[in-house]
Amino acid sequence: MIDSLLAGTLLTSLLLGTLWGGLALGHQLPVARGVRWLAVLVWLGSGGLWCLLVWQGARLAPLAGMTIQMVTLLAWWRQLQPAMDLDWADDVAHLATGEVAGHRLILHHVRDFDWQTPDRARIAWEQRDYDLRALDSVDLFVSGWGRPGIAHVLISFGFLDPGTGRLDFLAFSVEVRRERNEAFSEIGGFFKQYELAIIAADERDAVRLRSNVRGERVTLYRVLLNAADRRDLLLALVEEANRLESAPRFYHTITANCTTLVFAMMRRIIERLPMDHRLLLTGLLPGYVHDHGGLVEGVSLSELKRHGDITERARVAHDAADFSRCIRQGVPGWE
């Protein structure tokens, strides 16, 4: 009985190590494609051999063999470093950076693309200047493409012009930093295939790209934060963006993505925020924020989602100069 349990545990460990190592080599081994796939086949073959030996009753030899393989692979894996200067795709060619001067936030490389297709846009990067005393709102955009629990999250900050009453919105998006002509792979996001990017963008760029151009369903939620916490969250994003500019990091589908990075910043502002599976399933993030009092009070989550669905309003207001105001019509907290 004990031997069967030991064999089952060892076999499971060997299978997991074989699968992980094959994927790691397939995504990151820096050789020609044919040589890379040969290395993957050799790795899978050796893993299969260790599993066969366990099936036949051996224990020590397969354990020692896989241990040597994994130690060698992990030594190489730890040497992989994120890149700073590559031929990046146009939409992630620049990372947001900024500095504070008194009450002014000066942001460099704010993206303001006019997208015609998911792959083609009129390119524009701007420097913008914001008065931190005018920071008036925080919104959460959740953009889904039909996969349950999976979505992309954007954080948008509204700055109020006291003279006109007009709000100017700035969206932040944590994304993969792809090379030019490099396709996105969710599996690759587990295996150091992409660097991490923090992009600051006009809502007419970041929101319209998802709702109007890519055809995603976008929901907007007004987030309840006091003035000090709004400012701290914004400056934490800028601080992290500045850090990425000088010390790049790898994107990771679970540990360094659009939700987990923002959550880490929020924990610096609001103490005792608990971990939750909804931080990994980003499409469920609004439920987490709602349960912790971060959304409009007195309205159910289902109603917030229904009234916050801005997809059709965004498509109607595609060319409107007041796009951001139009998409907020009827959204709880923005009535």
MITOR-607140 format. One record per residue (C-alpha): residue number from 1; residue in one letter; x, y, z. Coordinates in pm, whole numbers, plus 32768, in hexadecimal, padded with zeros to 4 digits. Layout:
BEGIN
i: NUM | aa: A | c1: X | c2: Y | c3: Z
...
END
This chain:
BEGIN
i: 1 | aa: M | c1: 8000 | c2: 8000 | c3: 8000
i: 2 | aa: I | c1: 8113 | c2: 80F2 | c3: 8064
i: 3 | aa: D | c1: 81E2 | c2: 8091 | c3: 7F34
i: 4 | aa: S | c1: 80B9 | c2: 80CD | c3: 7E4C
i: 5 | aa: L | c1: 8080 | c2: 8224 | c3: 7EE7
i: 6 | aa: L | c1: 81F2 | c2: 8278 | c3: 7EC3
i: 7 | aa: A | c1: 81F3 | c2: 8204 | c3: 7D5A
i: 8 | aa: G | c1: 80BD | c2: 82D3 | c3: 7D0A
i: 9 | aa: T | c1: 8152 | c2: 840B | c3: 7DA7
i: 10 | aa: L | c1: 829D | c2: 83D9 | c3: 7CF3
i: 11 | aa: L | c1: 81F1 | c2: 8399 | c3: 7BA7
i: 12 | aa: T | c1: 811D | c2: 84D4 | c3: 7BC9
i: 13 | aa: S | c1: 8251 | c2: 85A3 | c3: 7C1D
i: 14 | aa: L | c1: 830D | c2: 8517 | c3: 7AF2
i: 15 | aa: L | c1: 81EC | c2: 855F | c3: 7A07
i: 16 | aa: L | c1: 81CA | c2: 86C6 | c3: 7A84
i: 17 | aa: G | c1: 8341 | c2: 8701 | c3: 7A6A
i: 18 | aa: T | c1: 8347 | c2: 8670 | c3: 790C
i: 19 | aa: L | c1: 8224 | c2: 8749 | c3: 7899
i: 20 | aa: W | c1: 82A9 | c2: 8889 | c3: 7936
i: 21 | aa: G | c1: 8408 | c2: 8855 | c3: 78B1
i: 22 | aa: G | c1: 8389 | c2: 880E | c3: 7753
i: 23 | aa: L | c1: 82BC | c2: 894C | c3: 774E
i: 24 | aa: A | c1: 83DA | c2: 8A1A | c3: 77DF
i: 25 | aa: L | c1: 84CD | c2: 899F | c3: 76D6
i: 26 | aa: G | c1: 83CB | c2: 89CA | c3: 75C3
i: 27 | aa: H | c1: 838E | c2: 8B35 | c3: 761D
i: 28 | aa: Q | c1: 84E5 | c2: 8BAE | c3: 7687
i: 29 | aa: L | c1: 8607 | c2: 8AE0 | c3: 7603
i: 30 | aa: P | c1: 86CC | c2: 8BE0 | c3: 752F
i: 31 | aa: V | c1: 871C | c2: 8B05 | c3: 7403
i: 32 | aa: A | c1: 868C | c2: 8ACB | c3: 72A8
i: 33 | aa: R | c1: 8529 | c2: 8A47 | c3: 72A6
i: 34 | aa: G | c1: 8588 | c2: 88EB | c3: 722A
i: 35 | aa: V | c1: 8698 | c2: 88C2 | c3: 7332
i: 36 | aa: R | c1: 85AA | c2: 8943 | c3: 743E
i: 37 | aa: W | c1: 84A2 | c2: 8841 | c3: 73E9
i: 38 | aa: L | c1: 85AC | c2: 8730 | c3: 73E4
i: 39 | aa: A | c1: 8610 | c2: 8799 | c3: 7545
i: 40 | aa: V | c1: 84A4 | c2: 8789 | c3: 75B0
i: 41 | aa: L | c1: 8480 | c2: 8629 | c3: 7522
i: 42 | aa: V | c1: 85BD | c2: 85B7 | c3: 75D3
i: 43 | aa: W | c1: 853C | c2: 8648 | c3: 771A
i: 44 | aa: L | c1: 83E8 | c2: 85A3 | c3: 76F2
i: 45 | aa: G | c1: 848C | c2: 845B | c3: 7691
i: 46 | aa: S | c1: 856A | c2: 8456 | c3: 77C5
i: 47 | aa: G | c1: 8442 | c2: 84B0 | c3: 78A2
i: 48 | aa: G | c1: 837C | c2: 8398 | c3: 7804
i: 49 | aa: L | c1: 849C | c2: 82A8 | c3: 784B
i: 50 | aa: W | c1: 849F | c2: 8306 | c3: 79BE
i: 51 | aa: C | c1: 8326 | c2: 82D1 | c3: 79CF
i: 52 | aa: L | c1: 8347 | c2: 817C | c3: 7928
i: 53 | aa: L | c1: 8451 | c2: 8113 | c3: 7A24
i: 54 | aa: V | c1: 836B | c2: 8176 | c3: 7B45
i: 55 | aa: W | c1: 8253 | c2: 80AE | c3: 7AA3
i: 56 | aa: Q | c1: 833D | c2: 7F82 | c3: 7A9B
i: 57 | aa: G | c1: 8391 | c2: 7FA5 | c3: 7C0D
i: 58 | aa: A | c1: 84CB | c2: 807D | c3: 7C14
i: 59 | aa: R | c1: 84D7 | c2: 81A2 | c3: 7D06
i: 60 | aa: L | c1: 8632 | c2: 822F | c3: 7D45
i: 61 | aa: A | c1: 86B3 | c2: 8238 | c3: 7BDE
i: 62 | aa: P | c1: 858E | c2: 82FE | c3: 7B48
i: 63 | aa: L | c1: 8588 | c2: 83EB | c3: 7C71
i: 64 | aa: A | c1: 86FE | c2: 842E | c3: 7C51
i: 65 | aa: G | c1: 86E9 | c2: 8453 | c3: 7AD7
i: 66 | aa: M | c1: 85CD | c2: 8550 | c3: 7ADD
i: 67 | aa: T | c1: 8670 | c2: 860D | c3: 7BFD
i: 68 | aa: I | c1: 87AE | c2: 863D | c3: 7B30
i: 69 | aa: Q | c1: 86E2 | c2: 86AD | c3: 7A03
i: 70 | aa: M | c1: 8613 | c2: 87A4 | c3: 7ACC
i: 71 | aa: V | c1: 873C | c2: 883A | c3: 7B85
i: 72 | aa: T | c1: 87E8 | c2: 8876 | c3: 7A38
i: 73 | aa: L | c1: 86AE | c2: 8908 | c3: 799A
i: 74 | aa: L | c1: 8663 | c2: 89EB | c3: 7AC3
i: 75 | aa: A | c1: 87CA | c2: 8A6D | c3: 7AC8
i: 76 | aa: W | c1: 8799 | c2: 8ADA | c3: 795D
i: 77 | aa: W | c1: 8639 | c2: 8B5C | c3: 79A6
i: 78 | aa: R | c1: 86B2 | c2: 8C3F | c3: 7ABD
i: 79 | aa: Q | c1: 87AE | c2: 8CDE | c3: 79D0
i: 80 | aa: L | c1: 86A0 | c2: 8D5D | c3: 78E6
i: 81 | aa: Q | c1: 867F | c2: 8ED7 | c3: 7905
i: 82 | aa: P | c1: 856C | c2: 8FBF | c3: 7880
i: 83 | aa: A | c1: 85D4 | c2: 909E | c3: 7761
i: 84 | aa: M | c1: 85CE | c2: 9218 | c3: 7757
i: 85 | aa: D | c1: 861A | c2: 926A | c3: 75EC
i: 86 | aa: L | c1: 856E | c2: 9197 | c3: 74E4
i: 87 | aa: D | c1: 84A4 | c2: 91E9 | c3: 73AD
i: 88 | aa: W | c1: 835E | c2: 9216 | c3: 746C
i: 89 | aa: A | c1: 8202 | c2: 921C | c3: 73D5
i: 90 | aa: D | c1: 8188 | c2: 9381 | c3: 739B
i: 91 | aa: D | c1: 8084 | c2: 937C | c3: 74B2
i: 92 | aa: V | c1: 8187 | c2: 931F | c3: 75BB
i: 93 | aa: A | c1: 82B1 | c2: 93D3 | c3: 7524
i: 94 | aa: H | c1: 82BC | c2: 94C0 | c3: 7651
i: 95 | aa: L | c1: 8273 | c2: 9487 | c3: 77C0
i: 96 | aa: A | c1: 81C6 | c2: 9592 | c3: 788C
i: 97 | aa: T | c1: 82B5 | c2: 965B | c3: 7966
i: 98 | aa: G | c1: 827A | c2: 978F | c3: 7A36
i: 99 | aa: E | c1: 82E6 | c2: 9874 | c3: 7B4C
i: 100 | aa: V | c1: 823C | c2: 994F | c3: 7C4D
i: 101 | aa: A | c1: 828E | c2: 9AC3 | c3: 7C66
i: 102 | aa: G | c1: 81CC | c2: 9B5D | c3: 7D85
i: 103 | aa: H | c1: 805E | c2: 9B12 | c3: 7D3A
i: 104 | aa: R | c1: 80A6 | c2: 9AC2 | c3: 7BCC
i: 105 | aa: L | c1: 80CD | c2: 9968 | c3: 7B38
i: 106 | aa: I | c1: 818D | c2: 996F | c3: 79F0
i: 107 | aa: L | c1: 815C | c2: 9830 | c3: 792A
i: 108 | aa: H | c1: 8230 | c2: 97CE | c3: 7801
i: 109 | aa: H | c1: 81C2 | c2: 96E9 | c3: 76E8
i: 110 | aa: V | c1: 804B | c2: 96F3 | c3: 7718
i: 111 | aa: R | c1: 7FBB | c2: 9627 | c3: 75FA
i: 112 | aa: D | c1: 7EAC | c2: 96C8 | c3: 7525
i: 113 | aa: F | c1: 7E88 | c2: 95DF | c3: 73FB
i: 114 | aa: D | c1: 7D66 | c2: 95F1 | c3: 7309
i: 115 | aa: W | c1: 7D28 | c2: 9481 | c3: 72BC
i: 116 | aa: Q | c1: 7CA2 | c2: 941A | c3: 7168
i: 117 | aa: T | c1: 7CD1 | c2: 92A2 | c3: 7192
i: 118 | aa: P | c1: 7D5B | c2: 91CD | c3: 72B1
i: 119 | aa: D | c1: 7EB1 | c2: 91E3 | c3: 720B
i: 120 | aa: R | c1: 7EB2 | c2: 933C | c3: 716A
i: 121 | aa: A | c1: 7E94 | c2: 9495 | c3: 7204
i: 122 | aa: R | c1: 7EF7 | c2: 95FF | c3: 71E1
i: 123 | aa: I | c1: 801A | c2: 960B | c3: 72D4
i: 124 | aa: A | c1: 8033 | c2: 9725 | c3: 73D2
i: 125 | aa: W | c1: 80F7 | c2: 973B | c3: 7518
i: 126 | aa: E | c1: 80D0 | c2: 9872 | c3: 75EE
i: 127 | aa: Q | c1: 8152 | c2: 9918 | c3: 7726
i: 128 | aa: R | c1: 8037 | c2: 9980 | c3: 780E
i: 129 | aa: D | c1: 8025 | c2: 9A50 | c3: 7949
i: 130 | aa: Y | c1: 7F26 | c2: 9A10 | c3: 7A5D
i: 131 | aa: D | c1: 7ECD | c2: 9ACC | c3: 7B9B
i: 132 | aa: L | c1: 7EC4 | c2: 99CA | c3: 7CB2
i: 133 | aa: R | c1: 7DDC | c2: 9AAA | c3: 7D7A
i: 134 | aa: A | c1: 7CDA | c2: 9A7C | c3: 7C64
i: 135 | aa: L | c1: 7CDD | c2: 98FF | c3: 7C77
i: 136 | aa: D | c1: 7B6C | c2: 98B9 | c3: 7CA7
i: 137 | aa: S | c1: 7B1A | c2: 974E | c3: 7C4C
i: 138 | aa: V | c1: 7B94 | c2: 95EC | c3: 7C13
i: 139 | aa: D | c1: 7AE7 | c2: 94F5 | c3: 7B2C
i: 140 | aa: L | c1: 7B1A | c2: 9386 | c3: 7AE5
i: 141 | aa: F | c1: 7AEE | c2: 930A | c3: 797F
i: 142 | aa: V | c1: 7AC8 | c2: 9194 | c3: 794C
i: 143 | aa: S | c1: 7AE6 | c2: 911E | c3: 77E5
i: 144 | aa: G | c1: 7A89 | c2: 8FB7 | c3: 778F
i: 145 | aa: W | c1: 7A95 | c2: 8EEC | c3: 7650
i: 146 | aa: G | c1: 79B1 | c2: 8DC8 | c3: 76A0
i: 147 | aa: R | c1: 7A8A | c2: 8CF0 | c3: 7782
i: 148 | aa: P | c1: 79E8 | c2: 8CBB | c3: 78D9
i: 149 | aa: G | c1: 7AAB | c2: 8D67 | c3: 79EC
i: 150 | aa: I | c1: 7BB2 | c2: 8DF1 | c3: 78FD
i: 151 | aa: A | c1: 7BC3 | c2: 8F65 | c3: 78B1
i: 152 | aa: H | c1: 7CAB | c2: 908E | c3: 789B
i: 153 | aa: V | c1: 7C9D | c2: 91A3 | c3: 799F
i: 154 | aa: L | c1: 7CE4 | c2: 9316 | c3: 7973
i: 155 | aa: I | c1: 7CED | c2: 941F | c3: 7A83
i: 156 | aa: S | c1: 7C7B | c2: 957C | c3: 7A1C
i: 157 | aa: F | c1: 7CAF | c2: 96C0 | c3: 7ADE
i: 158 | aa: G | c1: 7BD5 | c2: 97F3 | c3: 7AAC
i: 159 | aa: F | c1: 7C5A | c2: 9957 | c3: 7ADB
i: 160 | aa: L | c1: 7B5A | c2: 9A6D | c3: 7B0B
i: 161 | aa: D | c1: 7B87 | c2: 9BC2 | c3: 7A6E
i: 162 | aa: P | c1: 7AE4 | c2: 9CA7 | c3: 7B73
i: 163 | aa: G | c1: 7AAC | c2: 9DB7 | c3: 7A74
i: 164 | aa: T | c1: 79E8 | c2: 9CEB | c3: 7975
i: 165 | aa: G | c1: 797C | c2: 9BC1 | c3: 7A48
i: 166 | aa: R | c1: 7A0F | c2: 9AE3 | c3: 7939
i: 167 | aa: L | c1: 7ABF | c2: 99A0 | c3: 7995
i: 168 | aa: D | c1: 7BFC | c2: 9931 | c3: 78E6
i: 169 | aa: F | c1: 7C39 | c2: 97BA | c3: 7900
i: 170 | aa: L | c1: 7D7F | c2: 96F9 | c3: 7902
i: 171 | aa: A | c1: 7D7E | c2: 957B | c3: 78E9
i: 172 | aa: F | c1: 7E92 | c2: 9490 | c3: 795D
i: 173 | aa: S | c1: 7EB8 | c2: 9333 | c3: 78CE
i: 174 | aa: V | c1: 7FA9 | c2: 9223 | c3: 793D
i: 175 | aa: E | c1: 7FFB | c2: 9158 | c3: 7806
i: 176 | aa: V | c1: 80EE | c2: 906B | c3: 7760
i: 177 | aa: R | c1: 8204 | c2: 911E | c3: 76A8
i: 178 | aa: R | c1: 820F | c2: 9068 | c3: 755C
i: 179 | aa: E | c1: 8315 | c2: 9080 | c3: 7451
i: 180 | aa: R | c1: 82A9 | c2: 90F9 | c3: 72FA
i: 181 | aa: N | c1: 81DB | c2: 8FEC | c3: 7246
i: 182 | aa: E | c1: 81E2 | c2: 8F0E | c3: 737D
i: 183 | aa: A | c1: 8095 | c2: 8E66 | c3: 73C7
i: 184 | aa: F | c1: 800A | c2: 8E4A | c3: 7527
i: 185 | aa: S | c1: 8006 | c2: 8CF3 | c3: 75CA
i: 186 | aa: E | c1: 7F5C | c2: 8CBA | c3: 771A
i: 187 | aa: I | c1: 803E | c2: 8B8C | c3: 7753
i: 188 | aa: G | c1: 816F | c2: 8C5B | c3: 76F9
i: 189 | aa: G | c1: 810C | c2: 8D49 | c3: 7811
i: 190 | aa: F | c1: 816F | c2: 8C38 | c3: 7909
i: 191 | aa: F | c1: 82C7 | c2: 8C0A | c3: 786E
i: 192 | aa: K | c1: 8376 | c2: 8D5C | c3: 785F
i: 193 | aa: Q | c1: 8313 | c2: 8D96 | c3: 76F7
i: 194 | aa: Y | c1: 82B4 | c2: 8F04 | c3: 772F
i: 195 | aa: E | c1: 832B | c2: 902D | c3: 77F3
i: 196 | aa: L | c1: 8239 | c2: 90F5 | c3: 78CB
i: 197 | aa: A | c1: 81B7 | c2: 9248 | c3: 7859
i: 198 | aa: I | c1: 80F4 | c2: 935B | c3: 7909
i: 199 | aa: I | c1: 804A | c2: 9437 | c3: 7808
i: 200 | aa: A | c1: 7FA2 | c2: 9586 | c3: 784C
i: 201 | aa: A | c1: 7EA0 | c2: 95DC | c3: 7742
i: 202 | aa: D | c1: 7D7F | c2: 96BC | c3: 76E7
i: 203 | aa: E | c1: 7C31 | c2: 9606 | c3: 7713
i: 204 | aa: R | c1: 7BE1 | c2: 9645 | c3: 75A4
i: 205 | aa: D | c1: 7D0C | c2: 9565 | c3: 755F
i: 206 | aa: A | c1: 7D07 | c2: 945A | c3: 766F
i: 207 | aa: V | c1: 7B8D | c2: 942C | c3: 7690
i: 208 | aa: R | c1: 7B28 | c2: 9454 | c3: 7523
i: 209 | aa: L | c1: 7C35 | c2: 935B | c3: 74BC
i: 210 | aa: R | c1: 7B8A | c2: 924E | c3: 7587
i: 211 | aa: S | c1: 7A19 | c2: 92A3 | c3: 7561
i: 212 | aa: N | c1: 7A0D | c2: 932F | c3: 73FF
i: 213 | aa: V | c1: 7B35 | c2: 9297 | c3: 7347
i: 214 | aa: R | c1: 7B6E | c2: 9142 | c3: 73E6
i: 215 | aa: G | c1: 79FE | c2: 9109 | c3: 742C
i: 216 | aa: E | c1: 7A2A | c2: 90BA | c3: 759D
i: 217 | aa: R | c1: 791C | c2: 90F5 | c3: 76A3
i: 218 | aa: V | c1: 7986 | c2: 9209 | c3: 7790
i: 219 | aa: T | c1: 78EF | c2: 9255 | c3: 78E4
i: 220 | aa: L | c1: 7934 | c2: 938E | c3: 79B1
i: 221 | aa: Y | c1: 7924 | c2: 939E | c3: 7B2E
i: 222 | aa: R | c1: 794A | c2: 94DC | c3: 7BFE
i: 223 | aa: V | c1: 7A44 | c2: 9493 | c3: 7D15
i: 224 | aa: L | c1: 7A18 | c2: 9532 | c3: 7E6C
i: 225 | aa: L | c1: 7B65 | c2: 95B3 | c3: 7EEC
i: 226 | aa: N | c1: 7BA3 | c2: 96EB | c3: 7FB9
i: 227 | aa: A | c1: 7C7B | c2: 9802 | c3: 7F2E
i: 228 | aa: A | c1: 7DBA | c2: 978F | c3: 7FDD
i: 229 | aa: D | c1: 7D92 | c2: 9626 | c3: 7F68
i: 230 | aa: R | c1: 7D47 | c2: 9693 | c3: 7E03
i: 231 | aa: R | c1: 7E87 | c2: 975C | c3: 7DFC
i: 232 | aa: D | c1: 7F52 | c2: 9643 | c3: 7E9C
i: 233 | aa: L | c1: 7ED3 | c2: 9545 | c3: 7D9E
i: 234 | aa: L | c1: 7F26 | c2: 9627 | c3: 7C79
i: 235 | aa: L | c1: 8082 | c2: 9675 | c3: 7CFA
i: 236 | aa: A | c1: 80C0 | c2: 9503 | c3: 7D46
i: 237 | aa: L | c1: 8074 | c2: 94B4 | c3: 7BD9
i: 238 | aa: V | c1: 8160 | c2: 95C4 | c3: 7B64
i: 239 | aa: E | c1: 826C | c2: 954E | c3: 7C54
i: 240 | aa: E | c1: 8250 | c2: 93E7 | c3: 7BD6
i: 241 | aa: A | c1: 8255 | c2: 9461 | c3: 7A6D
i: 242 | aa: N | c1: 8393 | c2: 9527 | c3: 7AB1
i: 243 | aa: R | c1: 842D | c2: 93F3 | c3: 7B4E
i: 244 | aa: L | c1: 83DA | c2: 931E | c3: 7A1D
i: 245 | aa: E | c1: 847E | c2: 941C | c3: 7939
i: 246 | aa: S | c1: 85CD | c2: 93EC | c3: 79E9
i: 247 | aa: A | c1: 85A7 | c2: 9284 | c3: 7A64
i: 248 | aa: P | c1: 84C9 | c2: 91B3 | c3: 797C
i: 249 | aa: R | c1: 8404 | c2: 908A | c3: 79FE
i: 250 | aa: F | c1: 8369 | c2: 8F5C | c3: 795D
i: 251 | aa: Y | c1: 81F1 | c2: 8F4F | c3: 7937
i: 252 | aa: H | c1: 8153 | c2: 8E21 | c3: 79E0
i: 253 | aa: T | c1: 7FF0 | c2: 8DAD | c3: 799F
i: 254 | aa: I | c1: 7FAF | c2: 8D7B | c3: 7B15
i: 255 | aa: T | c1: 80AC | c2: 8E37 | c3: 7BE8
i: 256 | aa: A | c1: 80EF | c2: 8F72 | c3: 7B19
i: 257 | aa: N | c1: 7FBF | c2: 8FCE | c3: 7A4B
i: 258 | aa: C | c1: 7EBE | c2: 90E5 | c3: 7A2B
i: 259 | aa: T | c1: 7E0F | c2: 908A | c3: 7B73
i: 260 | aa: T | c1: 7F1C | c2: 900B | c3: 7C5C
i: 261 | aa: L | c1: 7FF7 | c2: 913C | c3: 7C28
i: 262 | aa: V | c1: 7EDC | c2: 922D | c3: 7C7B
i: 263 | aa: F | c1: 7E7A | c2: 9157 | c3: 7DA7
i: 264 | aa: A | c1: 7FDE | c2: 916A | c3: 7E2E
i: 265 | aa: M | c1: 7FCB | c2: 92E4 | c3: 7E16
i: 266 | aa: M | c1: 7E77 | c2: 92ED | c3: 7EC1
i: 267 | aa: R | c1: 7EFD | c2: 9222 | c3: 7FE5
i: 268 | aa: R | c1: 7FFC | c2: 9335 | c3: 801E
i: 269 | aa: I | c1: 7EDB | c2: 942A | c3: 803D
i: 270 | aa: I | c1: 7DC8 | c2: 9360 | c3: 80E6
i: 271 | aa: E | c1: 7E45 | c2: 9271 | c3: 81F0
i: 272 | aa: R | c1: 7DC7 | c2: 910D | c3: 8225
i: 273 | aa: L | c1: 7D3A | c2: 90D7 | c3: 80C8
i: 274 | aa: P | c1: 7D26 | c2: 8F58 | c3: 80B9
i: 275 | aa: M | c1: 7D9B | c2: 8E7A | c3: 7FA0
i: 276 | aa: D | c1: 7C83 | c2: 8DE3 | c3: 7ED1
i: 277 | aa: H | c1: 7C61 | c2: 8D01 | c3: 7D9F
i: 278 | aa: R | c1: 7BAD | c2: 8E21 | c3: 7CEF
i: 279 | aa: L | c1: 7CF9 | c2: 8ED5 | c3: 7CDA
i: 280 | aa: L | c1: 7D6D | c2: 8DC4 | c3: 7BEC
i: 281 | aa: L | c1: 7C27 | c2: 8DAD | c3: 7B28
i: 282 | aa: T | c1: 7C26 | c2: 8F18 | c3: 7ABF
i: 283 | aa: G | c1: 7AC5 | c2: 8F0E | c3: 7A35
i: 284 | aa: L | c1: 7A4E | c2: 8ED5 | c3: 7B9B
i: 285 | aa: L | c1: 7B11 | c2: 8FFA | c3: 7C2A
i: 286 | aa: P | c1: 79E1 | c2: 90E3 | c3: 7C48
i: 287 | aa: G | c1: 7942 | c2: 8FEA | c3: 7D37
i: 288 | aa: Y | c1: 7A76 | c2: 8FFC | c3: 7E16
i: 289 | aa: V | c1: 7A77 | c2: 9179 | c3: 7E11
i: 290 | aa: H | c1: 78FE | c2: 917F | c3: 7E55
i: 291 | aa: D | c1: 791C | c2: 9093 | c3: 7F7F
i: 292 | aa: H | c1: 7A22 | c2: 9176 | c3: 801B
i: 293 | aa: G | c1: 7955 | c2: 92B5 | c3: 7FF9
i: 294 | aa: G | c1: 7A0F | c2: 9342 | c3: 7ECF
i: 295 | aa: L | c1: 78E7 | c2: 9376 | c3: 7DE3
i: 296 | aa: V | c1: 77AC | c2: 944A | c3: 7DF1
i: 297 | aa: E | c1: 76E5 | c2: 93F2 | c3: 7F29
i: 298 | aa: G | c1: 757D | c2: 937E | c3: 7F26
i: 299 | aa: V | c1: 758F | c2: 92E8 | c3: 7DC9
i: 300 | aa: S | c1: 75B5 | c2: 9172 | c3: 7D8B
i: 301 | aa: L | c1: 76DB | c2: 90F0 | c3: 7CC8
i: 302 | aa: S | c1: 75F7 | c2: 9076 | c3: 7BB1
i: 303 | aa: E | c1: 755C | c2: 91D0 | c3: 7B90
i: 304 | aa: L | c1: 76B2 | c2: 9275 | c3: 7B91
i: 305 | aa: K | c1: 771A | c2: 918B | c3: 7A7A
i: 306 | aa: R | c1: 75DC | c2: 91C0 | c3: 79AF
i: 307 | aa: H | c1: 75DF | c2: 933A | c3: 79C4
i: 308 | aa: G | c1: 775A | c2: 9347 | c3: 79A6
i: 309 | aa: D | c1: 7765 | c2: 9291 | c3: 7858
i: 310 | aa: I | c1: 77DF | c2: 93AF | c3: 777D
i: 311 | aa: T | c1: 781C | c2: 92E3 | c3: 7641
i: 312 | aa: E | c1: 76FE | c2: 9368 | c3: 756D
i: 313 | aa: R | c1: 7721 | c2: 94CC | c3: 75EF
i: 314 | aa: A | c1: 7891 | c2: 94C3 | c3: 7592
i: 315 | aa: R | c1: 7841 | c2: 9452 | c3: 7430
i: 316 | aa: V | c1: 773A | c2: 9561 | c3: 7403
i: 317 | aa: A | c1: 7825 | c2: 966C | c3: 748E
i: 318 | aa: H | c1: 794F | c2: 95F4 | c3: 73C4
i: 319 | aa: D | c1: 79A4 | c2: 9747 | c3: 732A
i: 320 | aa: A | c1: 790F | c2: 9821 | c3: 743C
i: 321 | aa: A | c1: 79F5 | c2: 9928 | c3: 74CF
i: 322 | aa: D | c1: 795A | c2: 98E2 | c3: 7625
i: 323 | aa: F | c1: 7984 | c2: 9766 | c3: 7605
i: 324 | aa: S | c1: 79D7 | c2: 9734 | c3: 7777
i: 325 | aa: R | c1: 78A0 | c2: 97F1 | c3: 77E9
i: 326 | aa: C | c1: 77C0 | c2: 9731 | c3: 76F7
i: 327 | aa: I | c1: 782C | c2: 95D9 | c3: 776D
i: 328 | aa: R | c1: 77EA | c2: 9637 | c3: 78D8
i: 329 | aa: Q | c1: 767C | c2: 9691 | c3: 78A3
i: 330 | aa: G | c1: 75A8 | c2: 95B2 | c3: 7982
i: 331 | aa: V | c1: 76CF | c2: 9510 | c3: 7A31
i: 332 | aa: P | c1: 768D | c2: 94FE | c3: 7BAC
i: 333 | aa: G | c1: 7753 | c2: 960F | c3: 7C57
i: 334 | aa: W | c1: 775A | c2: 96DC | c3: 7B16
i: 335 | aa: E | c1: 75E8 | c2: 972C | c3: 7AF3
END
